[in-house]
Amino acid sequence: MIVNADGEDTGSERAEVHFLSALVDELMRKMLAAGVMTQADLNDVEAATAKRVGGIPRAW
């Protein structure tokens, strides 16, 4: 991983994170559509993830 003098990640790292985020989002949508997970399950996943990374959970 290449970082700048301030310890921030590079554009390629951010692009990879955005790609993985979109991939997970698509997987979660497919799981909801297939009935594998409920909206409550997805909201639980969002809440746990947001807590771990310090963000705000999205509502499913």
C-alpha positions as CSV (number, residue, x, y, z in Angstrom):
1,M,0.0,0.0,0.0
2,I,1.3,3.4,-0.9
3,V,0.4,6.3,1.3
4,N,1.2,10.0,1.1
5,A,3.1,12.0,3.8
6,D,-0.1,12.4,5.8
7,G,-0.7,8.6,6.0
8,E,-3.6,8.7,3.6
9,D,-4.3,6.0,1.1
10,T,-3.9,6.4,-2.7
11,G,-6.5,6.7,-5.3
12,S,-6.1,3.1,-6.3
13,E,-6.8,1.9,-2.8
14,R,-10.0,4.1,-2.6
15,A,-11.1,2.7,-6.0
16,E,-10.7,-0.9,-4.7
17,V,-12.7,-0.1,-1.6
18,H,-15.5,1.4,-3.7
19,F,-15.5,-1.7,-6.0
20,L,-15.7,-4.0,-3.0
21,S,-18.5,-1.9,-1.5
22,A,-20.5,-2.1,-4.7
23,L,-19.9,-5.8,-4.9
24,V,-21.2,-6.4,-1.3
25,D,-24.1,-4.1,-1.9
26,E,-25.1,-6.1,-5.0
27,L,-24.7,-9.4,-3.1
28,M,-26.9,-8.1,-0.2
29,R,-29.6,-7.0,-2.7
30,K,-29.6,-10.4,-4.4
31,M,-29.8,-12.1,-1.0
32,L,-32.8,-9.9,-0.1
33,A,-34.5,-10.6,-3.4
34,A,-33.9,-14.4,-3.1
35,G,-35.4,-14.4,0.5
36,V,-32.1,-15.6,2.0
37,M,-32.0,-12.5,4.3
38,T,-34.7,-10.2,5.5
39,Q,-34.6,-6.5,5.7
40,A,-34.1,-6.7,9.4
41,D,-31.1,-9.0,8.8
42,L,-29.6,-6.5,6.3
43,N,-30.2,-3.7,8.7
44,D,-28.4,-5.6,11.4
45,V,-25.4,-6.1,9.1
46,E,-25.4,-2.4,8.2
47,A,-25.5,-1.4,11.9
48,A,-22.7,-3.7,12.9
49,T,-20.5,-2.6,9.9
50,A,-21.2,1.1,10.6
51,K,-20.3,0.6,14.3
52,R,-17.1,-1.1,13.3
53,V,-15.9,1.5,10.8
54,G,-17.4,4.5,12.6
55,G,-20.0,5.4,10.0
56,I,-23.8,5.8,9.7
57,P,-25.8,2.7,8.7
58,R,-27.9,2.8,5.6
59,A,-31.5,1.6,5.9
60,W,-32.6,-1.4,3.8
